[in-house]
Amino acid sequence: MVSSGFDLLIVSLPQLGKGLLQTLTLALYCIVCSTVGGLVFGVLRASRRRWLGVLTRTYLELFRSIPILVWLFFFFFGLPIFFGIDLPGFACAVLVLSLWGMTEVGEAVRGALISLPRGQKEAGQSIGLSPVQLYVHVLLPQALRRMIPPVINVYTRIVKTTSLAVLIGVTEIIKTGQQMIERTGESVLIYGTLFLLYFALCYPLSVLSRRLENKLRSGGEAGVRDFA
């Protein structure tokens, strides 16, 4: 029985591969959008303008207080009802996970920016750099080393959270596994395989994050060039 189960799994590997590719594609889109949006969101969160602080804090708390699953259902079922916008499941998942991931990346960026010595910003302003030049050439390059470990942790969470997309009809690896279980009845074997696949995807990112964090902690400020 065991051998027949594994034989069935081997035959079904191409189908699992398609589901895995869909998961990776979804995660990649979300990671790219979250990174780009998170950089902007983090800079805005670090701003001292009160109205920006209120807006960004409200946005942050909305995605921290309301489960991602509720947001998925709201966008997938609510947009067609209230706004007449019918998004495919994949696009809806990319949108929601990116909006959520943007807040997480943004908080990592904000934390890295506000941890920089205040003299870095003052030095850039003293030589007449514009706010954009100040962030692009002075602050963000120095904050990069500090934000990388937490941002990689966010990437790991994005990969795992893509599994929620199955609930709005996206045929990613979890949906593929469920279809295989319905057809074969091999639930333990299939879910065990999914467990190993998610572990193979996320564990290297976790290890990389820990190593970078330890390296940053042990190196302190060594290797970071002060602008002044």
C-alpha positions, 0 to 999 in steps of 0.5 A: 500500500505504501509503495502504491501511494508513493507511486501515485505521488510520483505520477502526480508530481507534475501537477504539484509542480504546477501548483508550486509554480503558481505559489512561487509566482504569486509570492514573487509578485507580492514580494516585489510590490511589497518591497517597492511600496514598503520603501515608500510607506516606510519613508512616509512613516518616518516623516515628522509631518503629523498628517502623514503620521495619522494617515500612515498609522491608520492604514497600518492599524487597519491591516494589523487589526483585520485578518488578511482572510477578511481582506481577501473576502472583502476585495474578492466579494465586496468589490463587485457588489459595491464598486462593480469591479470584478477581480480574478482570484490571482489578482485579488490575492496579489493586491491584498497580500501586497497591501499587507506586505507593504505595511510590514516592509514599511515598518522595517524601513521605518525602524531602520531609518529612525535608528540612524544617527540624527547627524546623517540627516542634518549633514545632508541638509546642510549641503543643500540636498533635497529630501529625495536626494537625502533619502536616496544618497544618504539615509536609505543606503545606510539603513539597508543593512539594518532593514534586510533581516526583518524584510527577509522575515516578511518575505517568508511570511508572504510565502506562507500566507499565499496559502490563503489564496486557495479560499478565493479559488486560486489554484496554488499548491494547497488547492492542487494538493486538495484536488489530488486528495479528492482524487486519490484519498492519500491525505497524509502523503499529500499533506506531508509532501506539502509540508516538506515543500513549504519547509524547503521554500521558507527555511532557507529564507529564515536561515539567511535572515538569522545569519544576516541579523547575527552578522549585523549584531556582531559587526555593530556599525563596522562597514557602515560608512558615515556620510559626515 
